[in-house]
Amino acid sequence: MVSYIGTRELQKHLQQAKPETAISRMAEMIREDYLRWSQFDKTPRVASHSDVGVIELMPISDGTHYSFKYVNGHPKNTHAGLLTVTAFGVLADVDTGYPRLLSELTLTTALRTAATSALAARYMARPDSRSMALIGNGAQSEFQAIAFHTMLGINEIRLFDVDPAATEKLIRNLSSRYPSLRLIRAASTAEAVRGADIVTTVTADKTNATILTPDMIEPGMHINGVGGDCPGKTELHADILQQAFVVVEYEPQSRIEGEVQQMPADFPVTEFWRIVNGSVAARQSAAQVTVFDSVGFALEDFSAMRYLEKFVLHRDTPMLDLIPEMMDPKDLFGMGMADLNISTEKTGIAPAVPIHA
C-alpha cells in the first residue's frame, strides 16, 4: 500500500497551517537540501515538447530516497477552463524501489516555487528591500506575493498583467488576508518596475518575450525570473543578463531552459548551492543588479515531497493498492488471476482501500 496525498488533503493542511507557514517551512527544507548538493544524483528534466506546450519528468535521488515529478505547461489551457500547469509526484525508497508516497504536486509546486524564489532573494536582494513589482498575476502570483511579504518583509507590491482580471483576482484573494500588504495596480510593466527593489516575472506564454528591457533596470535591483522554464521561452532582454550577476539552479538544465539560453555557452553563471553554502558571495555591492534565473529544479520537488511526508501525512491519509501485497512474491500470475471474493489468507492479496469515503 502506498500513502496518497491529494488536493483535498493539502487544502485541509493549508487551512490549518496557513500558506505562509508552509512556504517558510518548505524554504528551510529546500535550503537544507541545497546544502547537501553533492549527495544528489542530478540530471536535467526530460521534456516532450509540442506546438501547444510541454510535458516533463523531473527525477532526482539522494541515494536513500528517489523522487520524480510529472509536470506539464500548456499556456492555452486557461481558454478551456484548465490549468496551465498540473503535476503529481512520487517519493520512493532506493533500497527496495518501492514508492512510499504518491502526491498531488500542482498546488505544491506553486508553494515550492514561491519558497525557492523568496529563499534566493533572502540571499541575493538588498536587505532593506521593501517593494516588489510582480509581472504576471496568474496562478503562481499569490504564492510569490505571500512568500516575499512574509519571508522578506516586502510591504508593497505593484501588479501588472496583460489581463486586468488576473490582477483583480490577486487583489481579491490577498487584500483581506494580508491587510499590511499594499497592493497597487500598475498600467504597464514599466510603471510597476519603476523604483522597485525586487522584480518578479512569472508570465506563462511559451515564447521568447522581452517582459523586462534594459531601460527598466535600476541599480541594486534583484530580478526573480520565474516564467522562463523551457527552450524558446524567456522573459528578460539579453542585455539585462550582461550587466547582472546571474544565479541558476542547475547549470546543465538552465543553459537549455533558462534566461541564459540566450547567452553564449561561456557566459558566466553561479549555481545556487554555492550561494547557500557561502562559497560565493550573493551580492558584491548595494548597486549590483542580481538575477535569479529560476526554471525549477527536481531537488526543490524532492524537498517539497519531504515536506508533505513530514507535515501533511497522518494516520487518516488515504492509502492506494498501487503495489500488490503478496504472500508469495514469486507468484505474480497467481495473484493476477485470483478470485477477489476469496479471503485474503487464500489469495495473498490485501483488500483495496477506498481513497475517499
Secondary structure by P-SEA (a helix, b strand, c coil): cbbbbcaaaaaaaaaaccaaaaaaaaaaaaaaaaaaccccccccbbbbbccccccbbbbbbcccccbbbbbbbbccccccccccccccbbbbbcccccccbbbbcaaaaaaaaaaaaaaaaaacccccccbbbbcccccaaaaaaaaaaccccccbbbbbbccaaaaaaaaaacccccccbbbbbbcccccccccccbbbbbcccccccccccccccccbbbbbcccccccccccccaaaaaacbbbbccaaaaaccccccccccccccccaaaaaaccccccccccbbbbccccccaaaaaaaaaaaaccccccccccccccccccccccaaaaaacccccccccccccccccccc
